[in-house]
Amino acid sequence: MLITLTLNPAVDVSMTVDRLIPEHKLHCSQPHYDAGGGGINVAKAVRRLGGDVTALYTAGGSNGLTLNNLLKAADVPYEVIGITDATRECFVLTETLTNQQFRFGTPGPTLNATEAAACLARIETLPPPIDYLVVSGSLPPGLPTNFYAQIAHIAKTRNWRLVLDTAGEPLRAALAEGVFMIKPNLGELARLVGTDRLETDQITAAAMTLIQQQQCEVVVVSLGPRGAMLVTADGPDYVQAPPVQKVSTVGAGDSLVGGMVYALSRGESYADAIRLGVACGTAATMNPGTELFHLADVQRLLTWIDQPHQQPVPAVA
């Protein structure tokens, strides 16, 4: 059983405009709507790979209904924890003349104490067996910094593998409780080990610090267009990202997590999991707006990863 949890989901709205000009009326393309938020994107990625997953998330208002319908259209099984305030909208605007992308995120609805308790109660009553619980995204207003740590405690008592993709103090608090896997970028990893900056050759030692302190078992460090490095107690495994024409980076990190968790849930090795994760994350950057990857692209990129890198990535047939 694979469950994703998104406490601060969004209806993602993506558009294009020729050029951003201050104080001018700008004519944008027709908006495209996607169900968004870290855990929801992970669930969508797992489904695109053919996996079984349930997306658990908070939702309220008319945007919450829109979110439900978008997931239904994407063939993603879901369960809603109802809240009073409306689900947020987030916007992605791409300037076509420069291919620059502008992201506009909103804080999200404030969860009250009753709604927070309902979220924890639902986690506590999830029926077994659960192999992986993927908790991804920011905390909405109203939840305490240690909320993910409380979820980590529940997961530990039930022997679930908790994959946590967040940042800042909520991540630090959860690590004090202990989780299975995290996915920081280089800057986030540096802050977790108490330094301002890390070079690439320092990644393994920094990740090992967290592992040896039993804060997590697996650290996956996202390196953007350079790929990703997975570190366990057995050592590091680096996978170079295939060179592709970047269109949008929205959802690339979630696609990486989705590919990895899908592979691990099927009993595949860490080496195979990071390869699939990098292929999924890279493939997501090839599509516009908030769209994730296409399976055909993932398969082509996996072929490139498995071969010597003297050849360019093959074009779509």
C-alpha positions, 0 to 999 in steps of 0.5 A, a space after each residue: 500500500 502506498 499513500 501520499 499526504 498533502 496538507 496544503 494542496 493547490 489548484 495549479 493554474 498555468 498560462 503563457 504570455 509573450 512578455 511581462 510588461 509592468 502596468 500594461 494589460 497583458 493577454 495570456 493564453 487559455 489557463 490550464 488547470 492541474 491538481 497540485 501540491 507535493 504529495 498529489 504530484 507524487 501520486 500522479 507520478 506513481 499512477 503514470 508509471 502504473 502503480 497503485 496509490 491513494 492521494 490523501 489531502 485536505 480540501 475545502 470550498 469550490 477549489 477543493 471540488 475542482 481539485 477532486 475533479 482534476 484527480 478523478 480525471 487523472 485516474 488517481 484514487 483519492 481521499 479528502 479530509 474536509 476543511 472549512 476554508 477554500 483550497 488555495 490556487 497557485 499560478 505559473 506564468 511563462 514568458 514565451 519570448 525568454 522562456 522564463 517562468 514565474 511562479 506565484 504561490 499563496 499561503 493556503 487555508 488556515 487549519 484550525 485545531 479540530 481540522 489538525 486533529 482530524 488529519 492526525 486521526 486519519 493518519 492513525 486509522 489508516 488500514 494496514 498494510 502500508 509500505 510507504 507513506 509519502 508526505 510532501 509539501 509545505 505546512 498550511 497556516 495554523 499547524 505547528 512546526 512539529 506537525 510532521 514530527 507527529 506524523 513521523 512518530 505515528 509512522 515509526 510506531 507502525 513500521 511504515 517507511 515515511 518519505 518526507 519532502 519538505 524544508 526548514 524547521 518542519 523537516 528538522 523537527 521530523 528528523 529528530 523523530 526519525 524518518 525513512 527518506 528525505 529529498 533535500 537540495 544542496 542548500 537544504 542539506 547544508 542547513 541541516 548539517 549546520 553549514 552555509 555551503 556544501 560543495 558536491 564532494 561534501 554531499 556524502 559526508 553531510 548525508 552520512 551525518 544524518 544517517 549515522 545520527 539515525 535521523 533517516 536511512 536514505 538521503 536523496 540530494 537533488 542537484 537540478 540539471 546535474 541529476 541526483 545523488 542517493 546516499 545510504 549507510 552503504 555509500 553514495 550513488 550518483 546519477 547524471 541527468 540526461 541533457 534535455 531542452 528544459 521547458 518547465 521545472 514545476 513538479 520535477 522534484 515530485 516526479 523524482 520522488 514518485 519514480 523512486 517510491 514506485 521502484 522501491 515499492 516494487 522491491 527494486 534496488 536503490 540503484 534502480 530507484 534513483 535511476 528511475 527517479 532521475 529519468 522521471 524528474 528530467 522528463 517532467 522538465 520537458 513539458 510546459 506549465 504544471 504538467 508532469 512527465 510522459 511515460 515514453 520520455 521516461 523510457 527513453 531517458 532511462 535508456 540514455 542513463 544506462 548507456 555511455 553518455 557520448 550520445 545525445 538523448 534520442 528524439 521522440 519518434 
